[in-house]
Amino acid sequence: MALTTSGATVVSAPLLYEASRRAIAQAAEKVWPGRGAVLGPQCPSVTSYVCQVSVDGQELYAKYTWLSSSLVSILRGARGSWADVQGEQGPYVRSADLVTRREHQHLGFLQELGRPRVGEPVGLRDGVLFTRAVTGTTVAEELTVRPWDTETVLRSVLLCLGELHCEAGAGYLRRSWPITERGIPDVFARKFRGPSAARYVADLGRGRLIAEGERAAIVDLLGTAVRRLLRLTGAIRPRQRCAVFGDLKPEHVYLTSGHRMTFIDPALQWAAGPEPDVAKLFGRTLLLGLCHHELRAEQQITEGVMAALGRHGKGLRPRDQADRLREVMVLWLMDTVNILSTCLSAPSDFPLTSSQQVLVSQARRIAAVVERVSGLLIGSASGPGLLDGVFHEVEHTALDLR
């Protein structure tokens, strides 16, 4: 059985990580001079360099970004050589559009708003964002052990975002800078539009020790889905009307003492409505189900997601509800392709989370689901009929390949 093991990086991972830790250590010394801040090991993240920092017994997290690009993109050479990256990073850290600067501002606004409750920002220095560690279990962890509660938990998460999705959030974004780099359509367009997109798709999985026949099937399925999704971008309504949390993954929501929810890693951005938050939260939760080791848990999570999705847009006119549902589904598939392609293109020694490693191992199942559902969206079905068809495809396509 042939394995693909190629996929060399352009930028050296050790050099990138060493430079990141040096920047964090220097920033910590400036914020807490003489306090002996101790850096912990790197925390798996495909977007930024993240590690724990201990200062006088306080557990903090430090985040450092490179040129508004993901770490995987930097390593693969999307921003040029290591010399190119180093040359551009200094001006970027001092610029007004620094991602960590905008995230720091967003955390401050959300603290003022009061709901959703967010992790506490401790400081921003030289491009490094420090936040206080949040205790508790994540929604991802909770749903893994309590899959029967999926619909209730998802609805509770969205309920916490009510104020952000209203005028207060839009008013804030009118006078601040959104983090569009993390937007689902923006990430999808960067990956899959342009002359290099076909080669990017064709190379997915190289270096991940995937059997060549399996890899070829994944590439074919994702390539078909991408072509369909590029045709479906018209389903995404124009933005500039509603603020959304942006990076609403189940692992970014913690259940803390008193069953309160605390959110981390905001990427506030414009949308036409809450659909991007619904799509990312529901889609990433569905991935938890498809990657669960127990079949019954997978079915419970899938049923919970579909039940919650069926409630989205209730109270609207049937036509409007059908349009919102279609938009959520297009965004969901785009986000699924985004994260799956990122994990498949990551260098073999890149520190993926345990859930991302499982995602890679289940890549063919997930790619098959995406391909089949994208085919339904191209068709004429809408509303409840479309939702029923999607549920059938998710359940049966995933089961056939389990």
SULUR-V362319 format. One record per residue. RES is the residue in one small letter. SS is DSSP state (h for helix, s for strand, l for the rest). PHI is phi in whole degrees, 0 to 359 (999 if undefined). PSI is psi in whole degrees, -180 to 180 (NA if undefined). Layout:
BEGIN
res:RES ss:SS phi:PHI psi:PSI
res:RES ss:SS phi:PHI psi:PSI
END
This chain:
BEGIN
res:m ss:l phi:999 psi:119
res:a ss:l phi:283 psi:139
res:l ss:s phi:243 psi:144
res:t ss:s phi:268 psi:126
res:t ss:l phi:234 psi:6
res:s ss:l phi:279 psi:-175
res:g ss:l phi:117 psi:47
res:a ss:l phi:294 psi:148
res:t ss:l phi:272 psi:157
res:v ss:l phi:269 psi:-41
res:v ss:l phi:259 psi:135
res:s ss:l phi:291 psi:123
res:a ss:h phi:300 psi:-46
res:p ss:h phi:302 psi:-40
res:l ss:h phi:294 psi:-42
res:l ss:h phi:296 psi:-44
res:y ss:h phi:291 psi:-40
res:e ss:h phi:297 psi:-43
res:a ss:h phi:295 psi:-37
res:s ss:h phi:296 psi:-46
res:r ss:h phi:293 psi:-36
res:r ss:h phi:296 psi:-42
res:a ss:h phi:297 psi:-41
res:i ss:h phi:293 psi:-44
res:a ss:h phi:298 psi:-42
res:q ss:h phi:293 psi:-40
res:a ss:h phi:294 psi:-41
res:a ss:h phi:297 psi:-39
res:e ss:h phi:294 psi:-34
res:k ss:h phi:287 psi:-37
res:v ss:h phi:285 psi:-39
res:w ss:l phi:233 psi:70
res:p ss:l phi:298 psi:132
res:g ss:l phi:73 psi:7
res:r ss:l phi:267 psi:-3
res:g ss:l phi:64 psi:51
res:a ss:l phi:300 psi:135
res:v ss:s phi:246 psi:125
res:l ss:s phi:272 psi:135
res:g ss:s phi:270 psi:-176
res:p ss:s phi:291 psi:162
res:q ss:s phi:297 psi:136
res:c ss:s phi:265 psi:132
res:p ss:l phi:303 psi:126
res:s ss:l phi:202 psi:131
res:v ss:l phi:275 psi:-14
res:t ss:l phi:261 psi:-43
res:s ss:l phi:223 psi:164
res:y ss:s phi:276 psi:123
res:v ss:s phi:231 psi:138
res:c ss:s phi:209 psi:159
res:q ss:s phi:283 psi:148
res:v ss:s phi:227 psi:130
res:s ss:s phi:252 psi:124
res:v ss:s phi:231 psi:112
res:d ss:l phi:51 psi:42
res:g ss:l phi:84 psi:-7
res:q ss:s phi:275 psi:132
res:e ss:s phi:265 psi:118
res:l ss:s phi:238 psi:168
res:y ss:s phi:239 psi:140
res:a ss:s phi:245 psi:137
res:k ss:s phi:232 psi:134
res:y ss:s phi:225 psi:126
res:t ss:l phi:252 psi:155
res:w ss:s phi:242 psi:110
res:l ss:l phi:54 psi:34
res:s ss:l phi:59 psi:17
res:s ss:s phi:248 psi:158
res:s ss:l phi:288 psi:158
res:l ss:h phi:298 psi:-37
res:v ss:h phi:298 psi:-43
res:s ss:h phi:296 psi:-42
res:i ss:h phi:299 psi:-48
res:l ss:h phi:296 psi:-34
res:r ss:l phi:280 psi:-3
res:g ss:l phi:92 psi:17
res:a ss:l phi:295 psi:-24
res:r ss:l phi:248 psi:20
res:g ss:l phi:95 psi:-163
res:s ss:l phi:286 psi:173
res:w ss:h phi:299 psi:-38
res:a ss:h phi:296 psi:-41
res:d ss:h phi:298 psi:-47
res:v ss:h phi:299 psi:-47
res:q ss:h phi:299 psi:-40
res:g ss:h phi:294 psi:-34
res:e ss:h phi:272 psi:-21
res:q ss:h phi:293 psi:-39
res:g ss:h phi:302 psi:-55
res:p ss:h phi:300 psi:-35
res:y ss:h phi:297 psi:-44
res:v ss:h phi:299 psi:-31
res:r ss:h phi:272 psi:-4
res:s ss:l phi:277 psi:161
res:a ss:l phi:287 psi:-23
res:d ss:l phi:265 psi:17
res:l ss:l phi:306 psi:127
res:v ss:h phi:300 psi:-45
res:t ss:h phi:294 psi:-29
res:r ss:h phi:294 psi:-44
res:r ss:h phi:293 psi:-38
res:e ss:h phi:296 psi:-39
res:h ss:h phi:299 psi:-43
res:q ss:h phi:295 psi:-41
res:h ss:h phi:295 psi:-40
res:l ss:h phi:298 psi:-40
res:g ss:h phi:298 psi:-44
res:f ss:h phi:297 psi:-45
res:l ss:h phi:295 psi:-33
res:q ss:h phi:296 psi:-41
res:e ss:h phi:294 psi:-41
res:l ss:h phi:296 psi:-37
res:g ss:l phi:93 psi:-28
res:r ss:l phi:213 psi:122
res:p ss:l phi:284 psi:151
res:r ss:s phi:289 psi:133
res:v ss:s phi:235 psi:161
res:g ss:l phi:298 psi:149
res:e ss:l phi:278 psi:123
res:p ss:s phi:285 psi:134
res:v ss:s phi:258 psi:-30
res:g ss:s phi:175 psi:163
res:l ss:s phi:225 psi:124
res:r ss:s phi:213 psi:126
res:d ss:l phi:52 psi:40
res:g ss:l phi:86 psi:-5
res:v ss:s phi:261 psi:125
res:l ss:s phi:261 psi:126
res:f ss:s phi:251 psi:130
res:t ss:s phi:229 psi:152
res:r ss:s phi:284 psi:140
res:a ss:l phi:297 psi:141
res:v ss:l phi:259 psi:132
res:t ss:l phi:265 psi:157
res:g ss:l phi:121 psi:-169
res:t ss:s phi:246 psi:148
res:t ss:s phi:280 psi:160
res:v ss:h phi:301 psi:-36
res:a ss:h phi:300 psi:-45
res:e ss:h phi:294 psi:-41
res:e ss:h phi:297 psi:-45
res:l ss:h phi:291 psi:-27
res:t ss:h phi:296 psi:-35
res:v ss:h phi:259 psi:-16
res:r ss:l phi:231 psi:60
res:p ss:h phi:297 psi:-24
res:w ss:h phi:291 psi:-14
res:d ss:h phi:264 psi:12
res:t ss:h phi:304 psi:-52
res:e ss:h phi:300 psi:-45
res:t ss:h phi:297 psi:-44
res:v ss:h phi:294 psi:-44
res:l ss:h phi:298 psi:-42
res:r ss:h phi:294 psi:-35
res:s ss:h phi:294 psi:-40
res:v ss:h phi:300 psi:-48
res:l ss:h phi:294 psi:-33
res:l ss:h phi:298 psi:-35
res:c ss:h phi:294 psi:-19
res:l ss:l phi:263 psi:9
res:g ss:l phi:304 psi:-46
res:e ss:l phi:293 psi:-39
res:l ss:l phi:296 psi:-39
res:h ss:l phi:285 psi:-8
res:c ss:l phi:263 psi:-162
res:e ss:h phi:297 psi:-30
res:a ss:h phi:301 psi:-44
res:g ss:h phi:293 psi:-44
res:a ss:h phi:296 psi:-39
res:g ss:h phi:298 psi:-38
res:y ss:h phi:293 psi:-46
res:l ss:h phi:294 psi:-25
res:r ss:l phi:295 psi:-22
res:r ss:l phi:243 psi:15
res:s ss:l phi:221 psi:-177
res:w ss:l phi:253 psi:117
res:p ss:l phi:289 psi:164
res:i ss:l phi:258 psi:78
res:t ss:h phi:290 psi:-22
res:e ss:h phi:302 psi:-24
res:r ss:h phi:262 psi:2
res:g ss:l phi:291 psi:140
res:i ss:h phi:303 psi:-52
res:p ss:h phi:295 psi:-33
res:d ss:h phi:293 psi:-45
res:v ss:h phi:297 psi:-43
res:f ss:h phi:298 psi:-43
res:a ss:h phi:295 psi:-41
res:r ss:h phi:298 psi:-37
res:k ss:h phi:282 psi:-41
res:f ss:h phi:240 psi:8
res:r ss:l phi:248 psi:148
res:g ss:l phi:106 psi:170
res:p ss:l phi:293 psi:-23
res:s ss:l phi:268 psi:-3
res:a ss:h phi:296 psi:-43
res:a ss:h phi:298 psi:-42
res:r ss:h phi:293 psi:-38
res:y ss:h phi:300 psi:-47
res:v ss:h phi:295 psi:-43
res:a ss:h phi:297 psi:-28
res:d ss:l phi:269 psi:-3
res:l ss:l phi:302 psi:133
res:g ss:l phi:94 psi:-12
res:r ss:l phi:293 psi:130
res:g ss:l phi:92 psi:-2
res:r ss:l phi:257 psi:13
res:l ss:l phi:55 psi:48
res:i ss:s phi:256 psi:135
res:a ss:s phi:306 psi:138
res:e ss:h phi:301 psi:-40
res:g ss:h phi:297 psi:-41
res:e ss:h phi:296 psi:-44
res:r ss:h phi:298 psi:-42
res:a ss:h phi:298 psi:-39
res:a ss:h phi:294 psi:-41
res:i ss:h phi:298 psi:-46
res:v ss:h phi:299 psi:-42
res:d ss:h phi:295 psi:-45
res:l ss:h phi:296 psi:-47
res:l ss:h phi:292 psi:-37
res:g ss:h phi:299 psi:-42
res:t ss:h phi:296 psi:-45
res:a ss:h phi:297 psi:-42
res:v ss:h phi:298 psi:-45
res:r ss:h phi:299 psi:-39
res:r ss:h phi:291 psi:-44
res:l ss:h phi:295 psi:-34
res:l ss:h phi:297 psi:-31
res:r ss:h phi:282 psi:-21
res:l ss:l phi:265 psi:6
res:t ss:h phi:297 psi:-21
res:g ss:h phi:295 psi:-17
res:a ss:h phi:286 psi:-14
res:i ss:l phi:271 psi:116
res:r ss:l phi:290 psi:155
res:p ss:l phi:303 psi:145
res:r ss:l phi:271 psi:-162
res:q ss:l phi:79 psi:27
res:r ss:l phi:235 psi:-30
res:c ss:s phi:218 psi:141
res:a ss:s phi:271 psi:139
res:v ss:s phi:233 psi:158
res:f ss:l phi:296 psi:-38
res:g ss:l phi:98 psi:-61
res:d ss:l phi:249 psi:56
res:l ss:l phi:274 psi:79
res:k ss:l phi:260 psi:153
res:p ss:h phi:302 psi:-29
res:e ss:h phi:280 psi:-4
res:h ss:h phi:261 psi:7
res:v ss:s phi:235 psi:123
res:y ss:s phi:253 psi:141
res:l ss:s phi:264 psi:111
res:t ss:l phi:255 psi:-168
res:s ss:h phi:303 psi:142
res:g ss:h phi:74 psi:17
res:h ss:h phi:59 psi:28
res:r ss:l phi:276 psi:150
res:m ss:s phi:259 psi:133
res:t ss:s phi:237 psi:131
res:f ss:s phi:255 psi:144
res:i ss:l phi:233 psi:165
res:d ss:l phi:56 psi:56
res:p ss:l phi:289 psi:153
res:a ss:l phi:218 psi:66
res:l ss:l phi:303 psi:138
res:q ss:s phi:204 psi:166
res:w ss:s phi:281 psi:148
res:a ss:s phi:207 psi:173
res:a ss:l phi:277 psi:-19
res:g ss:l phi:188 psi:-171
res:p ss:l phi:285 psi:3
res:e ss:h phi:305 psi:-41
res:p ss:h phi:301 psi:-38
res:d ss:h phi:292 psi:-43
res:v ss:h phi:299 psi:-45
res:a ss:h phi:296 psi:-46
res:k ss:h phi:291 psi:-45
res:l ss:h phi:297 psi:-48
res:f ss:h phi:290 psi:-42
res:g ss:h phi:295 psi:-44
res:r ss:h phi:292 psi:-33
res:t ss:h phi:294 psi:-40
res:l ss:h phi:299 psi:-37
res:l ss:h phi:297 psi:-36
res:l ss:h phi:302 psi:-42
res:g ss:h phi:293 psi:-46
res:l ss:h phi:295 psi:-23
res:c ss:l phi:260 psi:3
res:h ss:l phi:286 psi:143
res:h ss:l phi:283 psi:-14
res:e ss:l phi:253 psi:129
res:l ss:h phi:298 psi:-43
res:r ss:h phi:298 psi:-40
res:a ss:h phi:295 psi:-41
res:e ss:h phi:302 psi:-44
res:q ss:h phi:295 psi:-41
res:q ss:h phi:294 psi:-42
res:i ss:h phi:294 psi:-44
res:t ss:h phi:300 psi:-46
res:e ss:h phi:297 psi:-39
res:g ss:h phi:294 psi:-42
res:v ss:h phi:296 psi:-46
res:m ss:h phi:293 psi:-36
res:a ss:h phi:294 psi:-43
res:a ss:h phi:294 psi:-39
res:l ss:h phi:295 psi:-37
res:g ss:h phi:296 psi:-24
res:r ss:h phi:275 psi:-14
res:h ss:l phi:293 psi:129
res:g ss:l phi:85 psi:6
res:k ss:l phi:303 psi:139
res:g ss:l phi:99 psi:-18
res:l ss:l phi:277 psi:165
res:r ss:l phi:299 psi:147
res:p ss:h phi:309 psi:-41
res:r ss:h phi:295 psi:-43
res:d ss:h phi:294 psi:-41
res:q ss:h phi:297 psi:-40
res:a ss:h phi:296 psi:-40
res:d ss:h phi:294 psi:-41
res:r ss:h phi:296 psi:-41
res:l ss:h phi:297 psi:-44
res:r ss:h phi:297 psi:-41
res:e ss:h phi:298 psi:-44
res:v ss:h phi:301 psi:-43
res:m ss:h phi:293 psi:-40
res:v ss:h phi:297 psi:-45
res:l ss:h phi:296 psi:-39
res:w ss:h phi:300 psi:-49
res:l ss:h phi:295 psi:-41
res:m ss:h phi:301 psi:-46
res:d ss:h phi:294 psi:-38
res:t ss:h phi:296 psi:-44
res:v ss:h phi:295 psi:-38
res:n ss:h phi:302 psi:-53
res:i ss:h phi:287 psi:-37
res:l ss:h phi:295 psi:-42
res:s ss:h phi:292 psi:-36
res:t ss:h phi:297 psi:-46
res:c ss:h phi:294 psi:-38
res:l ss:h phi:289 psi:-27
res:s ss:h phi:267 psi:-5
res:a ss:l phi:293 psi:142
res:p ss:l phi:304 psi:154
res:s ss:l phi:299 psi:-28
res:d ss:l phi:261 psi:11
res:f ss:l phi:287 psi:136
res:p ss:l phi:283 psi:88
res:l ss:l phi:281 psi:153
res:t ss:l phi:291 psi:166
res:s ss:h phi:298 psi:-38
res:s ss:h phi:292 psi:-35
res:q ss:h phi:290 psi:-34
res:q ss:h phi:295 psi:-41
res:v ss:h phi:295 psi:-38
res:l ss:h phi:303 psi:-44
res:v ss:h phi:297 psi:-41
res:s ss:h phi:293 psi:-24
res:q ss:l phi:255 psi:19
res:a ss:h phi:301 psi:-39
res:r ss:h phi:293 psi:-43
res:r ss:h phi:301 psi:-47
res:i ss:h phi:292 psi:-41
res:a ss:h phi:297 psi:-37
res:a ss:h phi:294 psi:-42
res:v ss:h phi:299 psi:-47
res:v ss:h phi:300 psi:-44
res:e ss:h phi:296 psi:-43
res:r ss:h phi:291 psi:-42
res:v ss:h phi:291 psi:-38
res:s ss:h phi:298 psi:-33
res:g ss:h phi:296 psi:-38
res:l ss:h phi:295 psi:-40
res:l ss:h phi:293 psi:-29
res:i ss:h phi:291 psi:-26
res:g ss:l phi:284 psi:-168
res:s ss:l phi:263 psi:-5
res:a ss:l phi:295 psi:149
res:s ss:l phi:207 psi:168
res:g ss:h phi:61 psi:-145
res:p ss:h phi:302 psi:-35
res:g ss:h phi:297 psi:-40
res:l ss:h phi:294 psi:-43
res:l ss:h phi:298 psi:-42
res:d ss:h phi:298 psi:-42
res:g ss:h phi:296 psi:-41
res:v ss:h phi:296 psi:-46
res:f ss:h phi:301 psi:-43
res:h ss:h phi:298 psi:-45
res:e ss:h phi:294 psi:-44
res:v ss:h phi:299 psi:-48
res:e ss:h phi:293 psi:-47
res:h ss:h phi:277 psi:-37
res:t ss:h phi:296 psi:-46
res:a ss:h phi:295 psi:-38
res:l ss:h phi:293 psi:-40
res:d ss:h phi:298 psi:-31
res:l ss:l phi:258 psi:5
res:r ss:l phi:293 psi:NA
END
